[in-house]
Amino acid sequence: MRLRLFRPEDLPNLYAIDQSCFAPGISYTREELAAFIGHRRSQTWVAEEAAEIAGFLIAQREPRKILHIVTIDVLESWRRRGLGSLMMDAAEQWAVDNGLRLIGLETALSNVAAQKFYQKRGYVKVDEIEAYYADGTTAWVMVKQLG
């Protein structure tokens, strides 16, 4: 598995992956995804094997030395192979390299697998946001202190 930075020609594949990973109302529109990727303080990592994109992660530097994980998407056929950890390692290292103090993310209340994944990486639940997603789903806010 190879991790690399986003290239503009990746957008159609990343959009298709996001649509397959998340239900409508939680997944992003093509325009939203492009805006997150194209933001000047964002970084997007793409995981590929033999030129097949298996997943991606978008992270954005926020004020007050915070990194926000916008999304982490892994195709179902690639899950539980360490790909999520590989991408999170890259994002967390980028945060450290940029002197950030905290990483935050949101995950659906119903996404227990994601919650467990983040908890194993040292993230803790700090809040819930009702109707966070467009479909009305509640989100957990999880954070990890760096350094």
Secondary structure in CASP SS format (residue, H / E / C, confidence):
PFRMAT SS
TARGET T0000
AUTHOR 0000-0000-0000
METHOD secondary structure of the structure
MODEL  1
M C 1.00
R E 1.00
L E 1.00
R E 1.00
L E 1.00
F C 1.00
R C 1.00
P H 1.00
E H 1.00
D H 1.00
L H 1.00
P H 1.00
N H 1.00
L H 1.00
Y H 1.00
A H 1.00
I H 1.00
D H 1.00
Q H 1.00
S H 1.00
C H 1.00
F C 1.00
A C 1.00
P C 1.00
G C 1.00
I C 1.00
S C 1.00
Y C 1.00
T C 1.00
R H 1.00
E H 1.00
E H 1.00
L H 1.00
A H 1.00
A H 1.00
F H 1.00
I H 1.00
G H 1.00
H C 1.00
R C 1.00
R C 1.00
S E 1.00
Q E 1.00
T E 1.00
W E 1.00
V E 1.00
A E 1.00
E E 1.00
E E 1.00
A C 1.00
A C 1.00
E E 1.00
I E 1.00
A E 1.00
G E 1.00
F E 1.00
L E 1.00
I E 1.00
A E 1.00
Q E 1.00
R E 1.00
E E 1.00
P C 1.00
R C 1.00
K C 1.00
I E 1.00
L E 1.00
H E 1.00
I E 1.00
V E 1.00
T E 1.00
I E 1.00
D E 1.00
V E 1.00
L C 1.00
E H 1.00
S H 1.00
W H 1.00
R C 1.00
R C 1.00
R C 1.00
G C 1.00
L H 1.00
G H 1.00
S H 1.00
L H 1.00
M H 1.00
M H 1.00
D H 1.00
A H 1.00
A H 1.00
E H 1.00
Q H 1.00
W H 1.00
A H 1.00
V H 1.00
D H 1.00
N C 1.00
G C 1.00
L C 1.00
R C 1.00
L E 1.00
I E 1.00
G E 1.00
L E 1.00
E E 1.00
T E 1.00
A E 1.00
L C 1.00
S C 1.00
N C 1.00
V H 1.00
A H 1.00
A H 1.00
Q H 1.00
K H 1.00
F H 1.00
Y H 1.00
Q H 1.00
K H 1.00
R C 1.00
G C 1.00
Y C 1.00
V E 1.00
K E 1.00
V E 1.00
D E 1.00
E E 1.00
I E 1.00
E C 1.00
A C 1.00
Y C 1.00
Y C 1.00
A C 1.00
D C 1.00
G C 1.00
T C 1.00
T C 1.00
A E 1.00
W E 1.00
V E 1.00
M E 1.00
V E 1.00
K E 1.00
Q E 1.00
L C 1.00
G C 1.00
END
